[in-house]
Amino acid sequence: MHPRVKVYKLSDEGEWQDKGTGHISLEYMEQADAMGLLILAEENQKTLLVHKIRPEDQMYQRGEESTIITWHDFELNSDVAISFQEQIGCEHIWNQIVQVQAEVQKRSSEGPRLDKQESQPSGEYLLVDEKGLELPWPELNTIEEISRVRRTGMCGACSTSQSHRGSFVCAAFSSRGAP
């Protein structure tokens, strides 16, 4: 089932702009490793909207008998509305969004795979990403370090001219201190 929808984006002037008509589906987004909404234009199959479903409660809004779902899209920095041609299609997608949110909240409460770092007795952890790179725990003051590690594959304990093939080199330096 791929319900027919119209996509709207709230302009800076506070007016809803029609972005086109298409068909919506819930899809796995490989790059984001997450479920998301995909809307393809009905006339040429071009992408009208790709949106990663976020786990926050009350992120998405829908009235009880409504055929419209709205939310604030952080990537677009705008409010988005999708208006369904039929209520049953709206209910179908709404239920899928709620199910995905519940699953994401459940997994996030279980936490990512964590490795305790011996050199930090304070109980801080490193997050190990899908490439096996050890990343500092995500906080405001570690965003630049996370970005650099993901981009270069080198941690702060490694010299800037040296990359490593495995995270064990980084872990050895960080737990013992650089020689």
C-alpha positions, 0 to 999 in steps of 0.5 A: 500500500502506497497511499497518495499524498500531497507534500507541503512545506512551511515557507519563511513567510508562514505560508504552506507551499505545495511541493507536489503529489506522490505516493508515500512508503516507509522504507529502510534508509541504508545510509542513515541505518534507519526507517524513514518516509519516502515520497515519490512524485506520481508523474515522474517518480522523482523524490519529493521527500525523504525523512528519517523517522525520529523517536521523540514523542509528539514529534509528529502530529495528527488529529483524531479524524485527520488526513494530515500528518505534520512535523518539524523537519530538522534537516529542512529546517521547516515544518512539513505536512503530508495530506492524504487522499484517503483517511485509511492511508493516513492511518496506515502510515501513522501506525507505521510511524508510531511502531518505528518510534516505539522500536527506536525508543526501545533500542535506544533505551538498551543503548549502543554497543559500549566498550568501557575505557580503562583510562577513564575511571569516571565511568565514561564510555566510548561508542563503537560505530559500524566501522569499528572506530571508537568514538567519544560519547556524543556530547556537545563538546565532543561533536568536532572530535566525532566528526574528525574521527569519522572523516579521517579514521584517526583518533586523538591519541594517534599522530595526525600523520598516522592512520590506523587500520583497527581501533585496537591501536587507538585503544592501546594509546588511549588506555596507556597514554602515548609514549 
